[in-house]
Each structure stands twice: as C-alpha cells, then as structure tokens.
Amino acid sequence: MTTKLQLFKSFGPFNLVLMLAVVILAGSCKKDEPDVHLCGPWEYEGEFGPEHWGELADPCEEYVHCNGMAQSPIAIDGATVDDNLTALDLHYTTTNTHITHKGHTIEFEVEENNVLKLGGKDYELSQFHFHAQSEHTLQGVPYHMEVHFVHVNDLGDRAVISVMFKDGAANAFLAQVIGNLPNPGGAPYTSTTRFDPSVLFPTTPSADYFTYPGSLTTPNCEENVTWFIYQHPVEASTAQILRFRDLMPRNNRPHAPLNGRTVRVSDL
Ligand SMILES: [Zn+2]
C-alpha cells in the first residue's frame, strides 16, 4: 500500500519544480497576510497537506513555523481553572463587512475599529473566517463549524477568539448573509446592514473560555497567537452549516501536541 508520504517522496522533484515556479511567479512572502499564501501552494490533504507544511518551508522559509512546538489547533481535554481570568474586554462597535472567498475559507473583513483589550494593549479585529468542521475539540467533542476572530496589536501579536457552532436554531446573523456568500473565485460581497461582531459570541449559559498560547492554524503557522475559545457553542441551522460546507473545502488542520503548554479556563 502506498502512503501519502511515499507518494510525496516519489514525486518530490516534480513538486520542487512546481513550487519554485509558483514562488517565482508569486513573488515574496507577505508576512502580515498569511491567508494570501504567496509563498506557495498548501492544501488540507495530499502532497501539500498539513503533515508537509513544514517541509514546504524550502524555498519559503516562513513555513518552517509549522514544525514548531507551540502549534494550533489542539485537543482541549482538560484545563486549569484560573480565577484571575475575567470576561473578555471587548470594545466592539457596529460595522459593515466585506465577504471574500479566499479559497481555503470564507473571510469577513470588518471596516470599523473593533478592539479586544488584553494586557494593557489594544488588539484590533481585522477579520473573521470559518472552518468546517471545527479545528479545536472540547472535551473530545468536534463541532460542525468553528469561527476565528483574528485580532492584531501594533507589534503584530495576535489574539484569536474562537466560537464553536452546533446544529440547532437558525443563526440570525448568518441568515442576513447566507444568500450572498461568494462562490470560489466569485466576487466579494459587501454587507448592507451594520452589525456588532460580538452577536456571534455565546452569552449563555456563560461566556467562559479556554485560553492557551499557540499559532495560526494555516501557513505560515506563526506562533504569536493567544487563543480564547468560548467553552459553550452557539447554534446555526443545518441548512446554514451545509451552505458553508458546500462552499469551502474541508479546512480543519489536525491537532498539534500540547508540548507542555497549559490550557486555562475561566470561571466567570
Ligand atoms: Zn482560522
């Protein structure tokens, strides 16, 4: 039986030529927009799949982060209760959004200044995007979707708030945009109704969250992310979830080892 790894090795020279061609055509890496992935092709399976992302570091050296010791996502099977963790200090306002199909995900870029205050610093929300099924699992449970709200401070450090979606009642925000999600390669859509991004966050039965130090879950896999993963999921209808799954490839990276990191959980 031929494994994926053997296939990758047997087609290695071809891959190298292809990657060099792509890199020459695409130009240099663009560090502040890892979703653009100008460093070369990557996928969620096969020869450019997650187990090879670190190997794709040659010739695009940034991808070497994917072999790091503090990678994401992880399986959250237990956590240390930390009474010092307070409710997330959100300073959000209403905004319009530009929805773009990025190939590997559907991304909602926000216009206005939405800030998460953390450790005396402002982390500004730049975009949120969808994964199906979830990347993190909570107590062994995978969810139908996971949404990542990516915040960046003025040093380039990131804070990502993550929300799990389970099957249930239709989500009111998704209902406003579901008919206008771009197809792969389709034109972006700009919303006509302003909204507060925190409408997607759970408030019941609590706004408790897990937190741990990790990485981006796509190349370049940079390890400068403080993760905040709400413990309780929100709901979306089966039709809403299936619409996202129809439009996106399976886009959940396999779990990385914890490697001695501590996961803490709030007790709000
Ligand atoms: Zn993500």
Boltz pocket constraint, residues with backbone or C-beta under 6 A from the ligand:
constraints:
  - pocket:
      binder: B
      contacts: [[A, 129], [A, 131], [A, 148], [A, 217]]
      max_distance: 6.0
